Amino acid sequence: MKDPYKRRYLYLMLSIFGAVGLSIVLFFVVYRFQGVGDAFRKLEDILAPFIYGGVVAYLLRPMCNSYERFFQNHLPKKLKKMANGLAVLLSLVSGILIVYAMIIMIAPQLFDSIRNLWLSLPGKMAQLYSWAVSTFGENERLVSLFNTIYNTVNTELQNWTNNTLEPYISSVLSIVTGVGTSVWKVLMFLYNLLIGLIVSVYLLSSRKKFARQSVLIVRSVLKPKWAELFLSEVSFVDRMFGGFIDGKILDSAIMGVLCYVGCVIFRFPNALLVSAIVGITNIIPFFGPFIGAVPSTLLILMESPIKALWFLIFVLLLQQLDGNVIGPKILGDRTGLSSFWVLFTIILFGGLWGIVGMIVGVPLFAVIYDIIKKLVRRGLYRKDQMEVWEQYKADYPDEDGVR
């Protein structure tokens, strides 16, 4: 269309049509929000095997790439075509063996610790109460405070037993006896997990092909300039999520091992259970150390109040070691977010998606923050106000170094 006026009117009509269409879609989503949510949950249930497979493939991809590079460098020339297949097989077997070894080594002892703790809990609470009365007997306010805490804990434990533990045991018994819908749920989970492992094999073996196909689609739809920007941003998202999550898992595993070694050396009770809590909660940024320290300290408090105090000091020192030495060595400054934005992100996405939101929220918000920063910089450039940006960077040279 060579006539500029007709072209302008055409773009105007398309813009109006797009705005009206988006308004209708937005109104439908808001008006039928419950129905849209149900549709997404149903779609999530249908695609669960692909979600599981995608997560497994994404976590195993760095290991698979390392194996493939090793085979490419050491296999004979005639066998190098098998490098990708061998890398996929070996990475999947390695992942399964790691999970199996962790379950075999940790699960029995963890189960015994929880069972023994549960059986001895009333007696431990009574001993703790007697210790508080004998220690702070002359201070009525402290005794009253401890008495309130003791009664609250007992009430909460009773409510948890009646509302959570007993229904869970009933569901387990229904699985054993083959009665109820829990059997179907367990079978569906195992089915989704099995199909997910098969999907992960396909994703890992074809990861390079899928990546090339995605690049072809992007370049066929967008202009070269925008295609390069889009692909650059996707690469940044991949580095942010992959590096952060893999690094955080490794960091948390190291913290769990160090905590267990320290608990064994200092003879803290429930060493394996406490270390598992500290290691698992450490995956959550910022709040993780505090979330793990509270129940762990309470578990030791029921055994020995003095050891609970020493454990609290020990875990604080351990978290300082992680925050200043181990964490920066493994993760570096991957997100580039200040402490305020990390706190904001964890509260926001934790409220939306729970524990998963706390874990993935930080890299997700880092990507959003990076996009907004690029848009601001581009807007200043188009308005010939880059001196404002340069002045900001000069005043805050260490601020927001995302890339």
C-alpha positions in Angstrom: 0.0 0.0 0.0 1.8 3.1 -1.3 -0.7 5.8 -0.2 0.5 7.0 3.2 -3.0 8.2 4.2 -4.5 4.8 3.4 -1.7 3.1 5.4 -2.3 5.5 8.3 -6.0 4.7 8.3 -5.3 1.0 8.1 -3.0 1.1 11.1 -5.6 3.2 13.0 -8.3 0.7 12.2 -6.1 -2.2 13.3 -5.2 -0.4 16.5 -8.8 0.3 17.3 -9.8 -3.3 16.5 -6.9 -4.6 18.7 -7.9 -2.3 21.6 -11.5 -3.4 21.5 -10.6 -7.1 21.2 -8.3 -6.8 24.2 -10.9 -5.0 26.2 -13.4 -7.8 25.5 -10.9 -10.4 26.5 -10.0 -8.5 29.7 -13.7 -8.1 30.6 -14.4 -11.8 30.0 -11.4 -12.8 32.2 -12.5 -10.5 35.0 -16.2 -11.4 34.7 -15.6 -15.1 34.5 -12.5 -15.2 36.7 -13.5 -18.4 38.5 -14.3 -20.1 35.3 -11.0 -19.0 33.7 -9.1 -20.3 36.8 -10.9 -23.7 36.6 -10.0 -23.9 32.9 -6.3 -23.2 33.7 -6.3 -25.8 36.5 -7.9 -28.4 34.2 -5.3 -27.6 31.5 -2.6 -27.9 34.1 -3.9 -31.4 35.1 -3.9 -32.5 31.5 -0.4 -31.2 30.8 1.1 -32.3 34.1 3.4 -35.0 32.5 4.8 -32.3 30.2 5.3 -29.9 33.2 7.1 -32.6 35.2 9.2 -33.6 32.2 10.1 -29.9 31.5 11.2 -29.3 35.0 13.3 -32.5 35.1 14.8 -31.8 31.7 15.6 -28.2 32.7 17.3 -29.3 35.9 19.3 -32.1 34.2 20.3 -30.0 31.2 23.6 -28.6 32.7 24.6 -32.2 33.6 23.6 -33.4 30.1 25.7 -30.7 28.4 28.7 -31.5 30.5 28.4 -35.2 29.7 28.1 -34.4 26.0 31.2 -32.2 26.0 33.1 -35.0 27.7 32.0 -37.6 25.2 32.7 -35.3 22.2 36.3 -34.8 23.5 37.1 -38.4 24.4 35.1 -40.7 22.2 36.6 -41.9 18.9 35.5 -40.1 15.8 33.2 -42.9 14.7 31.3 -42.9 18.0 30.9 -39.1 18.4 27.4 -39.3 16.9 26.4 -41.3 20.0 27.5 -38.5 22.3 24.1 -36.8 22.7 22.3 -40.1 23.3 24.8 -41.3 25.8 24.7 -37.9 27.6 20.9 -38.0 27.9 21.0 -41.6 29.2 23.8 -40.9 31.7 22.3 -37.7 33.0 18.9 -39.3 33.5 20.5 -42.3 35.3 22.6 -39.9 37.4 19.6 -37.9 38.4 17.6 -41.0 39.4 20.6 -42.4 41.3 21.1 -39.1 43.2 17.4 -39.0 44.3 17.4 -42.7 45.1 20.6 -42.4 47.2 19.2 -39.4 49.1 16.0 -41.3 49.9 17.8 -44.4 51.0 20.3 -42.6 53.2 18.1 -39.9 54.6 14.4 -41.1 54.6 14.7 -44.0 57.1 16.7 -42.0 59.7 14.4 -39.0 59.1 11.3 -41.1 59.6 12.8 -42.6 62.8 13.6 -39.1 64.1 10.1 -37.8 63.5 8.5 -40.9 65.0 10.6 -40.8 68.1 10.1 -37.1 68.5 6.4 -37.4 68.2 6.2 -40.2 70.7 8.3 -38.4 73.2 6.8 -34.9 72.6 4.4 -34.8 75.6 7.1 -35.8 78.0 9.6 -33.4 76.5 7.1 -30.5 76.7 6.4 -31.4 80.4 10.2 -31.5 81.2 10.6 -28.1 79.4 7.8 -26.6 81.4 9.2 -28.0 84.7 12.7 -26.6 83.8 11.1 -23.1 83.1 9.2 -23.1 86.4 12.3 -24.2 88.4 14.5 -21.7 86.6 12.2 -18.6 86.5 10.1 -19.5 89.4 10.7 -16.1 91.1 9.7 -14.2 88.0 5.9 -14.4 87.7 5.8 -12.6 84.4 8.3 -15.0 82.7 6.5 -18.0 84.2 3.1 -16.6 83.0 4.6 -16.0 79.5 6.1 -19.5 79.2 2.8 -21.0 80.5 0.9 -19.2 77.8 3.4 -20.4 75.1 3.2 -24.0 76.5 -0.6 -24.0 76.4 -0.6 -22.5 72.9 1.8 -25.1 71.6 -0.2 -27.9 73.1 -3.4 -26.6 71.6 -1.8 -26.2 68.2 -0.3 -29.7 68.3 -3.7 -31.1 69.3 -5.4 -29.3 66.4 -2.7 -30.4 64.0 -3.2 -34.0 65.1 -6.9 -33.9 64.8 -7.2 -31.8 61.5 -4.0 -32.9 59.6 -2.3 -36.0 61.0 -5.4 -38.2 61.5 -6.9 -37.4 58.0 -3.5 -38.1 56.5 -3.2 -41.4 58.3 -6.7 -42.2 57.1 -5.8 -41.5 53.5 -2.7 -43.6 53.8 -4.8 -46.5 55.3 -7.2 -46.1 52.4 -4.3 -46.5 50.0 -3.2 -49.6 51.7 -6.7 -51.1 51.8 -7.4 -50.0 48.2 -10.4 -47.8 49.3 -11.2 -44.2 48.4 -10.0 -41.7 45.8 -6.5 -41.5 47.2 -5.5 -44.6 45.3 -6.5 -42.9 42.1 -4.6 -39.7 43.0 -1.4 -41.7 43.8 -1.7 -43.7 40.6 -2.2 -40.5 38.6 0.8 -38.9 40.2 3.0 -42.0 39.4 1.6 -42.0 35.8 2.4 -38.3 35.3 5.8 -38.8 36.8 6.6 -41.8 34.5 5.3 -40.0 31.4 7.2 -36.9 32.6 10.5 -38.9 32.7 9.8 -40.1 29.1 9.0 -36.5 28.1 12.3 -35.3 29.7 14.2 -37.8 27.6 12.7 -36.4 24.4 13.3 -32.8 25.5 16.9 -33.5 26.5 17.7 -35.4 23.3 16.1 -32.8 21.1 17.0 -29.7 23.1 19.3 -28.2 20.4 16.7 -28.9 17.7 13.9 -27.3 19.7 16.2 -24.3 20.3 16.9 -23.9 16.6 13.3 -24.2 15.7 12.4 -21.5 18.2 15.0 -19.2 16.8 13.6 -19.8 13.3 10.1 -18.9 14.4 11.2 -15.7 16.2 13.2 -14.5 13.2 10.4 -15.3 10.8 7.9 -13.2 12.9 10.0 -10.3 14.1 12.3 -7.9 12.3 16.0 -8.6 12.7 16.5 -5.8 15.3 13.6 -7.0 17.5 14.5 -10.6 17.0 18.0 -10.0 18.3 16.6 -8.1 21.3 14.0 -10.9 22.0 16.6 -13.7 21.7 19.0 -11.8 23.9 16.3 -11.4 26.6 15.4 -15.1 26.4 19.1 -16.0 26.8 19.2 -13.8 29.8 16.1 -15.4 31.3 17.6 -18.8 30.8 20.9 -17.8 32.5 19.0 -16.1 35.3 16.7 -19.0 36.1 19.1 -21.9 35.4 22.0 -20.4 37.2 20.0 -19.2 40.2 18.0 -22.4 40.8 20.9 -24.8 40.2 23.2 -22.7 42.3 20.7 -22.4 45.1 20.1 -26.2 45.2 23.9 -26.8 45.4 24.3 -24.1 48.0 21.5 -25.5 50.1 22.9 -29.0 49.9 26.3 -27.8 51.1 24.6 -25.9 54.0 22.7 -29.1 55.0 25.9 -31.1 55.1 27.8 -28.5 57.0 24.9 -28.2 59.5 24.8 -32.0 60.0 28.6 -32.1 60.6 28.3 -29.3 63.1 25.3 -31.0 64.9 27.3 -34.2 65.1 30.4 -32.5 66.5 28.5 -30.4 69.0 26.1 -33.3 69.8 22.9 -31.5 69.1 19.8 -33.8 69.3 17.9 -34.7 66.2 20.9 -33.9 64.0 19.6 -35.3 60.7 16.1 -33.9 61.1 17.5 -30.4 62.0 20.0 -30.5 59.1 17.3 -31.5 56.6 15.1 -28.6 57.8 18.0 -26.1 57.5 19.1 -27.3 54.1 15.6 -27.5 52.6 14.5 -24.1 53.8 17.8 -22.5 52.7 16.5 -22.8 49.1 14.2 -19.9 49.9 16.1 -16.6 49.5 16.3 -14.2 52.4 13.7 -15.7 54.6 14.9 -19.3 54.3 17.6 -19.3 57.1 15.1 -17.8 59.5 12.3 -20.2 58.5 14.6 -23.1 59.1 16.2 -21.8 62.3 12.9 -21.4 64.2 11.6 -25.0 64.1 15.1 -26.4 64.4 15.8 -24.4 67.6 12.4 -25.5 69.0 13.2 -29.1 68.4 16.5 -28.8 70.3 14.8 -26.7 72.9 12.6 -29.6 74.0 15.7 -31.7 74.6 18.0 -29.1 76.1 17.5 -25.3 76.4 21.2 -24.7 76.8 22.0 -26.6 73.6 19.2 -24.7 71.8 21.0 -21.5 72.6 24.3 -22.9 71.4 22.5 -24.2 68.2 21.0 -20.8 67.6 24.5 -19.2 67.7 25.9 -22.0 65.5 23.2 -21.6 62.8 23.6 -17.8 62.8 27.3 -18.2 62.2 26.6 -20.8 59.6 24.3 -18.5 57.8 26.9 -15.7 57.9 29.3 -18.2 56.3 26.8 -18.9 53.6 25.8 -15.3 53.0 29.4 -14.0 52.8 31.4 -16.9 51.4 29.6 -19.9 50.1 26.6 -18.2 48.5 28.6 -15.5 46.6 31.1 -18.1 45.4 28.3 -20.3 43.9 25.7 -17.8 42.9 27.7 -14.6 42.5 25.5 -11.5 41.9 23.2 -13.2 39.5 20.1 -11.3 40.2 21.5 -7.8 40.8 18.5 -7.0 43.0 18.8 -5.0 46.2 17.7 -6.5 49.5 14.5 -4.4 49.4 13.5 -5.8 46.1 14.3 -9.4 47.2 12.1 -8.9 50.3 9.3 -7.4 48.2 9.6 -10.2 45.7 9.4 -13.0 48.2 6.4 -11.5 50.0 4.6 -10.9 46.7 5.2 -14.2 44.9 5.1 -16.2 48.1 1.6 -14.8 48.7 0.6 -15.7 45.1 2.2 -19.1 44.7 3.4 -20.2 48.1 6.8 -21.9 48.5 7.3 -22.2 44.7 6.7 -18.5 44.4 9.4 -17.8 47.0 11.9 -19.8 45.1 11.2 -18.7 41.5 10.0 -15.2 42.4 13.5 -13.7 42.7 14.9 -14.7 39.3 11.4 -13.9 37.7 11.4 -10.4 39.2 15.0 -9.9 38.2 14.0 -10.5 34.6 11.0 -8.0 35.0 13.3 -5.5 36.6 15.9 -5.9 33.8 13.2 -5.3 31.1 11.9 -2.2 32.9 15.4 -0.9 33.1 16.0 -1.4 29.4 12.7 0.4 28.6 13.6 3.3 30.8 17.0 3.6 29.2 15.5 3.3 25.7 13.0 6.0 26.6 15.7 8.4 27.8 17.7 7.7 24.7 14.8 8.5 22.4 14.2 11.8 24.3 17.9 12.7 24.2 18.2 12.6 28.0 20.9 10.0 28.4 22.9 12.4 30.6 20.2 11.7 33.3 21.0 8.0 33.0 24.7 8.5 33.0 24.5 10.7 36.1 22.4 8.0 37.8 25.0 5.4 37.0 27.8 7.7 38.2 26.0 8.3 41.5 25.2 4.6 42.1 28.0 2.7 40.3 27.3 -0.6 42.2 23.5 -0.3 41.9 21.5 -2.9 40.0 24.3 -4.6 38.2 22.1 -7.2 36.5 24.3 -7.8 33.6 
